[in-house]
Amino acid sequence: MNEKGQKIKIFSGNSNKNLALKICEELNIELGDAVVETFSDGEIAVNINETVRGADVYVIQSTNYPGNNHLMELLIMIDALKRASAGRITAVIPYYGYARQDRKTKARDPITAKLVADLITTAGADRVLSMDLHAPQIQGYFNIPVDHLLGVPILAQYFKQLSLEDVVVVSPDLGSVTRARNFANLLDAPIAIIDKRRPKANVSEVMNIIGEIKDKNVILIDDMIDTAGTITQGAKALKDFGAKKVYACCTHPVLSGPAIERIKDSVLEELIVLDTIVLSKEKKLDKIKVLSVAPLFAEAIKRIYENASVSKLFDE
């Protein structure tokens, strides 16, 4: 119990129950008894089958495909817990959907990432715990505390164990340079950048490589891989420019549309992803390796519960 004497309780929607169970295992507690179903007309029904009065409650739910359903599950669960007099409600959102709609790029564009933040706050969440938001400024879209975890150290730890030589970390575009630099610092490696032009959404065109990658083992890093066009075309360009082996890694394996075919047919040696999103059976390839974020989320939840520093997680 924390200093207010509240019990900790963890509940999960249907988006990533495996991760919720792993987090509970790390914390040595049982997953809360909640049933999230749909009525015959498609409406979502939530039943919380245990008392939460005064408890410190954590709802674990990614808002990946089908994003609208998973988002509604999260909102309805938060509302149910609030009305059941939960002491504090933390929305644990490993993958925050709609994050790419974070600003107006042309006239009459919505800023859906802000709308989703408002919905979560209005539903009754007291704080949010997420990982690798597509745009860090989304933290500021909430009027409640946000703890933002980073997946880069988990990915870096894996590549350290591989003991690769002549490593160069490659940013797939100019927008991911900061992430690539942080990753490269952990591996003590130089960085290179793929300069590309994107003619329209979900279509990318490789243009040029900035940096030295000839005869090097290169690691492409991004926050998410959706249709895999950026990563697979980038990998091909790196090979064409003389790279020895090409690896790729990301935090969120969205992998929609032709992504799996593209990865299967690509020059990538291996794609390392985190389990913020569950991979369905057809998305499991020999090339794709999944690492778990459960220990990191469990430690963050423990620190929030104990009112300890979460930022210290990244200083260790």
Steps between C-alpha positions, in 0.01 A plus 500: 500500500612858438501774763126563456431136582354431155514154348641460150273342240573435133234448234528437127286548192519261205782665305800352682401263779828307465701809590267574794552144633880535464493834688292341778749211518787749538312677781389170658131595501195360322333666203171662606174323417340700220303379198502711183258368238281629219122488477348348186467849346873565548480725807765437766399359839732525801454317832742559790445195724686613813504802725734787406384754761798713600744283302793618285382359166699448179319423172730342239377553145679579173290675237622301200281340228202500531590834656151641544379190687803490725475872572131465594582202724756716681261795541213283625727314746630829639143629536388179675794521743439868572134433576607213727699750715853394401753711693722575199480378141809474280450426129795281397514535122809318363406604143313829465297487178414810293840643602594574138215753476680735738494829305338675206698441182238651269179699527210340690711214646386367839748460787370160606783425744377797710136387469591152629692658790189706589278190482727303738511792745123559483431127554670537840868402472721666763828431322640327191792263453610442140804406291670668204224736396534575129539869583634588851285816509192276543594497870392864503159418349396356837405715799595214732846356582658286225788258554675429171711183483766433236546175309849588369692358804327159462588486128858617566549230764408233243747629240776525762456126561543431125851652520491625141809671359512818286150606602331811358156608624280634219205736532239418232409868464592844631224489763652198679853640538470574874383143571780358283760713678381387846511138381846549347630652825395187690684282244794743471452503121488771229174591323390539140175643357279398210378816329171417331201673353149369572265585209183400694391316815636143540718540187868576543785552256864458598721782375846509655718370787675753724792331678744213448338153484715308248609158640325575831236313700214748507202522735191693390292635790151650503225548759249296299480293185162517327494394133880438516564698180744740667700225671517250210584764237753650739658157555522444122660843449755428775589168334530677163739748662721213623380414852610156621191394702183695571302463822191698599326568829197690625288541811152455348443225238179634342569292186190575295416435134793357299749528790554127560555420130743791470700390806504138382634602157740766633880492541461538879691244709271549798228735623490557877171629645349551846174345621305826541274352228412129482614332178234272355599153376532608134735783600750271672802450273840346568644842413299674773621477860283634784644642823279572800433840657332335803794542745529872414125567529483298824783705651335826387165395651675403825671842515179691426322298770777573751518868394865446398685651202426344160770703321763317710421194284697665219794612712595148605 
